[in-house]
Amino acid sequence: MLKGSDLASIGQGGGGSKRLAAYQAAQAKRENGGRLEVEDVKAVLAHQEAGRVAQRVSLRQEEPAAPRATQVPPSAPAAQTVSPAQIHTAANQARAAERARWSTVFASEHSRGRERGCVSLLTAADGWSVSQIVAKLQSLPTDERLADDARAAKHQASAAMWDKVWDEINGRRN
């Protein structure tokens, strides 16, 4: 069996991975029925030392690349910096413009009863302008009519399902 000093030596040193050493030690312990032998620890340490040697050799072989000189073409515009105050001002202006857009649409006389349609057009990915939305409002159905149509469609779907059920029941009776 191993002593604590033997186990402490696993994973110590310059380039070894403690996690890898612990994994390898646990693997050896599992293979030996729960016991960790000195030979297993020596094998793990030898494996780690080989890994450190390979790492040192590969580091020596790599030559640092010569730094590239980056040149900015004279026609390229200078990078602009944006201050937090400018961002805050732009956000406030965008918020005010969007609120004005919503207010104008909902102030239209044709928006009454068509609130859901207004919201759909205002939030559409197509980017409807205020004038396009206001012009379209007259042709939109009211929210009440949309709800009635949805109830009617639901009723028709339910009736169609019950018709199938009754047809099945009557078919079994005959």
Summary of the structure (lengths in Angstrom):
residues: 174
radius of gyration: 37.8
end to end distance: 84.2
largest distance: 91.8
contacts: 355
relative contact order: 0.05
helix: 67%
strand: 0%
